[in-house]
Amino acid sequence: MENNFNHIIKHLKQNILKNRTCYGYEKEEQQIYDLLERTLDCGESNSALLIGPRRCGKTLVNNNNSNLVISLVNKVLEQLQLKDNFQTDCILVKLNGLIHTDDRLALKSTTSQMQLDNVVDGKVFGTFAENLAFLLECLRTGDKCKSKSVIFILEAFDLFCSHHNQTLLYNLFDVSQSAQAPICILGITCRLDVIELLEKRVKSRFSHRQIFLLPHDSQTSKSDALEDVLRKIEDYLRVPEGSVKLKTNDTLTKQWNKSLTNLLKDKKFKNVIQRLIDIDNSESMLKDFLVKVIFQLNGENLTVDIFQKQLNMLEEDDMIKVLQDLTVLELCLIISMKHHIEIYDNNPMNFEMIYNRFIKFANANAGVQNFQRAVILKAFEHIQGLELISMLSNTTSKVQKEYQFFKLLVTPRQILEAVKKSSGLPTEVTQWAHSSLT
Amino acid sequence: MATDPVVLSLKQSLPCRDSQIDQLYNLLPGKDDISIPSVYICGAASTGKSAVVTSMLHKLEIKHAIVNLVECYTSKILFENILNKFSDHTFDPTNPLPYAKCDNLMDFISHLKGINGLDKSVLVLDKAEELRHMDANLLPAFLRITELTNLNITVILISDIVFEKYYNKSTDVEPLKVYFPQYNKDELLEILTLDFDYVKSEAAIDFDVDFYKNYLSLFLSVFYRACRDLCELRYMSRVNFTKYLQPVVQKQCSVSDSMVLWRNIAPVLKNSLEVLYLRVDVTSDQMNNAAHSLELPYYAKYLLVAAYLASYNSTKDDKKIFVRNTGKKSKSVREIKAKSKVSEQLNTQLGPKPFTFDRLLAIFYAILEEKVGFNNNLLVQVSSLVELRLLVLSTVGDGTSLDGQKYKCNVSFDFIHSTAKTIGFNIKKYLSDFRHL
């Protein structure tokens, strides 16, 4: 029984984590396909930018171990690879801005992906420029009809813009503009202002063909959005019945699906999902949420409570948890900082001020344990280490640390919340947190 | 699922971390071949983050590499470290070479793909907050390493600070988070009691668990509000327990005489609270005031006091403080009160102000009773004070001449107070912050 259940969970994990299907962008897909096909068939040079929000499924994923992974570009490439002349007439070069952090690396990777390693091997290049020139020369051999077309896919395109002089982009776009070897450059990025990052000479060589992946259901009303998300949840969580691959018995699958159906009709559940949409209605957010729910399951069926618990965790403030983990002394210092910024209108503070404020409070209340200055300084440094406060200037050597100015990085509300939640605080401290008058 | 013997034994060896162990167990790639790309573990120091992760990976026999980022100050070292661990590379002692030379992420990824059996493995990056100070592409790359390498690698980041401190423009992947809360007082007591066997083997006399528990609750009642760090508390409790036992060892009282023992240990605990985290012996002289241990010449002390006064008094008050007969009568209480400032604007709270060499000398002669010639010996003392970092230069000059530069006094009030005492000088009388008191 339990084993069967594990299979369901496994299936769901697979379904959610590996599924990158990108729905509803058929027009954009066709556009990219046409573009690449023209490079392939007619030897046209082209350049385009694909711009869409983070994690909407635009990225290129190496998909050799799971056939579920289908992103937009992958889909296009797969179609393209079905064509007969793809293998013979075309070279695909994939670069990623995260990995290829400068032009030298990008060029090295390009060389190996174009399988020109052995050609380059024998040669000694004095400079980077020479190497690039040689590679471009390789591209340039033959005229328009004879040479192989090359498809460059540049992921995290915005990162390529920060390379020195944008040499790589300049040269690629230059080739695509002039009558040399046919290449197609497809940049993928999430930055809408990416064109502005290009230098003037690079920009003028770019075709300015931008393909936007906009969220398409922006006009739909609120209830429609909820329906939409509920449908997606059902897509993700429903287990296909009678599937041989799953190795589960049918009763369990039916039971699971039934509980899912009931859940989707539940009004309380709808409220939870509505709240989730109100926070963030992106696809990736929903996936993260479902993954967390699935990982929490321990041999039980889906209930509203699990979702509710997960939503509560989502809304929880990590900062408050950190504040709750502080010692009483450290929390007292934080409270005294809170009073300082409230009284002095967010002026920066130093240790000396906070120390004096705390000592005044500790002396006025017999119930509060008093500490030595060294211990308090240590507590102050611990707070700094947790990055609850940050130093204003970094000229550490000149001033003693007691006089370094800091600003508080947590809000008074967060502090009050943490004081309310932590148990075992002396009552004096709780009262002091609410009012600076002691 | 929860009945896995590994989980049970883990819960036994790492008490009070049950829910965290369960959460992590669910996330690790042990059970099926689906692994999640990244997990972020956050919690205060010594809450068992690394211990749980390490022992779990070890017991579940998952292939893993654990790298502490404090050791890796460049990305090259980080990459090579990870590759060495993943490939089980052993160093040849005569010619210690890494598994592969690896300067950048591109080489790293291609080497990683070259290592066999990395599917379902785990990469643990301890002290992950250091990633923020390294190359900007490292953090996003590690968070999406599955995507970049096409391998089933789970990356576990361990850190003290919350994940929101990592946000920058390229952090787009949010890892799953596991929070390790700080132990509360009861949990600390439970964990510290595990020390019993060790303590008993060290001690000269025999006692039972309850005796030790009593001591620990006494100990925690003093320390808990200042410190919740388990490592530090354990160290402190061990150090102080020998002192707690002393009366029993010396046959002054019996084990059951808890009142006597408490009266004996209370001042000791209070003293050791002062040296929390410092790891010094309370009995040694190290903790004595630094001012006493520092032997300065007579005039140098005066110069230092003068420097302190120059740093913490404003120039316009100089005349009022140092000229003996101003011809004015002393001010009424009301006037003084009107002039007294709020605590946060006191000079002693805002830090030292820079002063010129001329002003230092003027104040020096004003506070010195006897007449002393202005000569080389005096000037040498100023430069040795600078050398000792008791004075610091606040402007960057050419460093060739003493005057023409500005100085700041770099000592605390306690220090200067005891220095002034040794030359019989009441410094509070000359500080504008304290004059009206």
Interface residues (C-beta under 8 A of the other chain):
Chain A: E2 N6 I9 K10 K13 Q14 L17 K18 R54 R55 T59 V61 N62 N64 N65 N96 G97 L98 I99 H100 T101 L105 K108 S109 L159 C190 D288 V291 K292 F295 Q296 N298 G299 D318 M319 K321 V322 Q324 D325 L326 T327 V328 L329 H340 Y344 M349 N350 E352 M353 N356 R357 Q369 F371 Q372 R373 A374 V375 K378 A379 G385 L386 E387 K398 V399 Q400 E402 Y403 S423 G424
Chain B: M1 A2 D22 Q23 N26 L27 K31 D32 I34 I36 C42 G43 A44 N104 L105 M106 I109 D135 N137 P140 A141 R144 E147 L148 N150 D160 I161 V162 F163 E164 K165 S170 D172 V173 E174 L176 K177 Y179 P181 Q182 N184 K185 Y224 R225 A226 C227 R228 L273 E274 V275 L276 Y277 L278 S343 E344 T348 Q349 L350 G351 P352 V392 S394 K408 N410 S412 D414
